[in-house]
Amino acid sequence: MSTLLHIDSSGKSAFSVTQPLTVYFAEKWKQANPSGKIVYRHLGESNLQFLNAEVITGFNTPSEKLSDEQKTLLKQSDELLAELENADVYLFGIPMYNFSVPAVFKAYLDLIVRANKTFSFAGGAPKGLLANKKLVVITASGADYSSGPAKAMDFVEPYVRAIMTFIGVTDITFVKAHGTNPEAINATSKQAKRAIDELIPQAVANRA
């Protein structure tokens, strides 16, 4: 059975542009894969930890030497890692905030990019440990950052591509919407839905 990990990170609730699009993708994925399982997490409602000295120490402590307090401290990170390991397809809704990802999404990345969990330096070179996964990232921004001088200000796509590739996820597709008025948002969201329709067969094929 294939599993879709659906993650939202928008702080705009009912006014979000990315969330209706991730819901659209998830619904289409489920229609094409009725036996599949969807695991949903909204990062803004997950009370994510921010890295501090205690968490970092726990990350760098061998599992057999962790204290009970450290095991409790790492429980959230371990749960997030289990979701990643058990899923075949990842769906991330990531709006652009101040040219980059929301702080809550950065906190999420800090909890899942862990040595010997999602990457290793065995052999002296970094190696991503999340193999054979597909990631679809749905983003939204106030303006179009896909080309021209504005492209250099988009720190969402290059950052997400770099960090996810680092942990082994190389099959990555971005679907983008943009606009600050209802007409532009509606038009680019329709374009995004058409792109999603084309993506669904790829997201389901050979993953059931």
Secondary structure, 3 states (H helix, E strand, C coil): CCEEEEEECCCCHHHCCHHHHHHHHHHHHHHHCCCCEEEEEEHHHCCCCCCCHHHHHHHCCCHHHCCHHHHHHCHHHHHHHHHHHHCCEEEEEEECECCECCHHHHHHHHHHCCECCCEECHHHCCEECCCCCEEEEEEEECCCCCCCHHHHHCCCHHHHHHHHHHCCCCEEEEEEEECCCHHHHHHHHHHHHHHHHHHHHHHHCCCC
